[in-house]
Amino acid sequence: MNIHPFVYHLAEADNWPAIQRHGLFSTRVLLERTGIHSALRAALEGEHRPKRTVLPNGLVIRDQKPMPPAALERCLVGLIPTQWYQLLNSNVFFWFDIERLNRQRRACGSFPQVVLKIATERLLDRYAAQTTLT
């Protein structure tokens, strides 16, 4: 199989110290680790987030601005928007394409970002069984 030698992860600069200490986590895991439960947790995990959210521990979860429910309803097959948001929030995402990564970085506006460059083969050696490629 021919794979890209590197993948990239775009992280909020505010999250960098926690990433260095604990690693990368999905939004779902960040919410678990922060101890957020109840209706707020359900909303953050299963509803549209039109803006970035700062959690009580200072970690940041991204907005989902380009994915409003009405737009998702027109294109999802076999899922409703809540299920889509829950699916997204249960994963960590990497980019193969620098152009697309930079487009996402620009969409983050004035909020500082950190780009992680990760050796694809090493990542897959450890996490292949948990990996989904789209």
N, C-alpha and C positions, 0 to 999 in steps of 0.2 A: 504494500500500500504506500502511496506517495502522500506524505503529509507535510504541511508547512513546518519549518523548523521551530517557529516561535508562535505563541498566541499572546494576546495582550488583554489585560484587565484594566478597566478605568475605575478608579476609586476616588471618593471624596477625600481631599487632603485631611479633613478633620478625622477621618477614620483610620488614617495611616498608622498612628501609634498602636491602635488595637489590632490592626492587621499584622503588624510586626510581632506583637505579643502572642496572638491567638490564632492567626491565619484568616483566610477568607470564609465568610459565612453568608448564607442566604438571608434574605429579609426575615423569613420565618424563624430561623435560628437566632438572629439578632433580637427579635421580639421575645423569644423564649428566654434568652440570656438576660434581657433587660427586666424581665418579670412583668411585662405588660399582659394583662388578661382581660377578659370580658369583652364588652362591646367595642372598646377602643382597639383591642387586638384584632377582632373580627373585621372592623372597618379598615385598619391599616393593611391587613392581609388580603381582604376579599373585595374591597371597593376601590374605585378609581382615586388615585392620589394626584390631584392637579398641581401640587407643589411639593417640593422636597420637605421632609419632615425630620426635625431634630428630636431624637428620643431623650428621655430623662437622663440617661447616662452620657449624653453628648454625641452619641453616634448618629449618623445621618443616613436616612433611606431616601432614595431618589424618587422624583416625581414619575408619573406615568402620563404626562401631558399629552403625548401623541396617541394615546389609546383610550379615548373616552368610550363609555359603554355603547352609545348609539353607533359609533363607527365599528366597534367590535361585533355588535349584533348583526351587522350587514355581511360580515365576512367569516365569522366562526361557524364551523360545522360540527355538531355534536357536543358543543360546550356553550354555556352561557357566560357572560362577562365575569361574574363572580368566580367561576371555575378557572377562567383564564388568568385572572389576577392571582388566584391562589397557586396556580401552576408556576407562573413567573416568580412569585415570591418564595418558592421552594427551591430555587436554583441559583447558582452563581454563573455569570456569563463571561465568556471570553470572545475576543475578536480575532479573526485571521487577517482581516483587511485593514491596513493602517488608514486608508481614506475614510472608511466607515467609522472607525474608532475616532478619528479626528472630527468627523461630523457630529458624533455624539458628544465629544469633548466641547465643541463650540456651543452645542445646545445647553450645556451646563452653565453658560453665561459667565458671570463674574466669580462663581464659586470655584476656588482652586481645586485642581484635580491631580492625582498621581497616576501615572501609567506604569503598570507592572509588565515586564517582558519575561515570559516564562517559556522554558524549553518544552516544546510539545511532547517530545518522546518521554522525558522524565515525568511530566504530568500524567501522561497516559499509562506509564509503567505503574504508577501508584493508584490512579483513579479510573482506569478504563472501564471497570465494571459499573461505575456510577456515571459514566459519560453518555450524553446524548448529543448527537451532531445534527444541526439543522442548516 
